[in-house]
Amino acid sequence: MFTFTSKLAFIPLAAGASLLLVGCGTLRRTPVYDRSQVGQIISEQSGEILAVQEVVIKAPTSRAGSAGAGSRIGSAAAGAAISGNPVAIAVAASQIIGGAAGAIADNQRGEELTILLKDGRTVIIVQERGRVPFGVGDRVRIMSGGTQDRVVRDETAGKNY
């Protein structure tokens, strides 16, 4: 039950959460490196985007060895049949639906980038989509090192260095 004073206590919490989310959004403007890339030599290759395909990067759905949806419903159904409690089936079903909805919400938008490298080879890389999607003809650099390769815009394209 909310009282007037508990509602007032909620306002600073909501404001703090909003500031935290805004702060997290500004951190995305700086390059993000995987922990394994720190202290590693990162090589790069230059190229040009030939094709861009929007993709969905699926979030992990469960840990290896965890009980799957079928076994949880089966277990709940058996328990309900033995105890005569149909609520157990509803609880298991709602957990499964909630887990599936959570996994879908955790999916990320991505891009499949087909890139023509300067040496004439063509490569395809799938990565998370940035704020500004890549387009055909964009000059890019592929940064390789650690466990992941990353495509970034080539800000030096056209400059004589």
C-alpha positions in Angstrom: 0.0 0.0 0.0 1.4 3.4 -1.1 1.1 6.2 1.3 1.9 9.8 0.5 5.3 9.6 2.1 6.2 6.4 0.3 5.2 8.0 -3.0 7.6 10.9 -2.2 10.4 8.4 -1.5 9.7 6.9 -4.9 10.5 10.1 -6.8 14.2 10.3 -6.0 14.5 6.6 -6.8 12.9 7.1 -10.2 15.1 10.2 -10.9 18.2 8.3 -9.9 17.3 5.4 -12.2 16.7 7.8 -15.1 20.1 9.5 -14.6 21.8 6.1 -14.6 20.1 5.1 -17.8 21.0 8.4 -19.5 24.6 8.0 -18.3 24.8 4.5 -19.7 23.6 5.8 -23.1 26.4 8.3 -23.3 29.0 5.7 -22.7 28.0 4.0 -26.0 29.7 6.8 -28.0 33.1 5.7 -27.0 34.7 2.5 -28.5 34.1 -0.6 -26.5 36.7 -3.4 -26.3 36.3 -6.9 -25.2 38.5 -7.7 -22.1 40.6 -10.1 -24.2 41.6 -7.3 -26.5 43.2 -5.2 -23.8 47.0 -5.4 -24.1 46.8 -7.2 -27.5 48.0 -6.1 -30.9 45.0 -5.1 -33.0 45.5 -5.3 -36.7 43.3 -3.6 -39.2 42.2 -3.9 -42.8 40.5 -1.3 -44.9 37.6 -1.9 -47.2 34.3 -0.8 -48.6 30.8 -2.0 -47.7 29.2 -3.9 -50.6 26.0 -5.0 -48.9 24.2 -4.6 -45.6 21.6 -7.0 -44.2 19.7 -6.3 -41.0 19.7 -9.3 -38.7 18.6 -10.2 -35.2 21.4 -11.4 -32.8 19.6 -14.0 -30.6 20.2 -13.8 -26.9 21.2 -17.0 -25.1 18.0 -18.9 -24.0 19.3 -21.1 -21.3 22.4 -22.5 -19.7 23.6 -26.0 -20.6 22.2 -28.6 -18.3 19.3 -26.5 -17.1 15.8 -27.9 -17.2 14.1 -27.1 -20.4 10.5 -25.9 -20.9 9.1 -29.4 -21.6 10.6 -31.0 -18.5 9.4 -28.1 -16.3 5.8 -28.5 -17.6 6.0 -32.2 -17.3 7.2 -32.0 -13.8 4.5 -29.5 -12.9 1.8 -31.6 -14.5 2.9 -34.7 -12.7 3.0 -32.8 -9.4 -0.4 -31.4 -10.0 -1.8 -34.8 -10.8 -0.4 -36.3 -7.6 -1.3 -33.4 -5.4 -4.4 -32.2 -7.2 -3.1 -28.7 -7.4 -3.5 -27.2 -10.9 -1.8 -23.9 -9.8 1.6 -25.7 -10.2 1.0 -26.1 -13.9 0.1 -22.4 -14.3 3.2 -21.3 -12.4 5.5 -23.4 -14.6 3.8 -22.2 -17.8 4.1 -18.5 -16.7 7.8 -19.0 -15.9 8.3 -20.4 -19.4 6.4 -17.6 -21.1 8.2 -15.0 -19.0 11.6 -16.6 -19.8 10.7 -16.7 -23.6 9.6 -13.0 -23.5 12.7 -12.0 -21.6 14.9 -13.8 -24.1 13.2 -12.0 -27.0 13.6 -8.7 -25.2 17.3 -9.4 -24.8 17.7 -10.0 -28.6 19.7 -7.3 -30.3 19.6 -5.7 -33.7 22.6 -6.4 -35.8 24.0 -6.0 -39.2 25.5 -8.5 -41.6 28.2 -6.5 -43.5 29.7 -7.7 -46.8 33.0 -5.9 -47.2 35.4 -5.7 -50.2 38.9 -5.5 -48.8 41.6 -3.5 -50.5 43.4 -6.7 -51.4 40.4 -7.9 -53.4 39.0 -10.4 -50.9 35.4 -10.3 -49.8 34.5 -11.0 -46.1 31.2 -11.0 -44.2 31.0 -9.9 -40.5 27.9 -9.9 -38.3 28.0 -7.4 -35.4 25.6 -5.3 -33.2 24.0 -2.4 -35.1 25.3 1.0 -34.0 23.3 4.2 -33.7 24.0 5.0 -37.4 23.7 1.9 -39.5 26.3 1.2 -42.2 25.4 1.8 -45.8 26.6 0.5 -49.2 29.8 2.4 -50.2 30.9 3.3 -46.7 34.6 3.1 -46.2 35.4 1.0 -43.2 38.2 -0.5 -41.1 38.1 -4.1 -39.8 39.9 -4.3 -36.5 41.1 -7.8 -35.6 42.5 -8.8 -32.2 41.5 -10.7 -29.1 38.3 -12.8 -29.6 36.3 -10.6 -31.9 36.7 -8.6 -35.1 34.9 -5.2 -35.3 33.9 -3.0 -38.2 34.2 0.8 -37.7 33.9 3.7 -40.1 37.1 4.9 -41.6 37.3 8.5 -40.5 40.6 8.9 -42.3 39.2 7.9 -45.8 40.1 10.6 -48.3 42.7 12.3 -46.1 46.3 12.2 -47.0 48.4 11.1 -44.1 
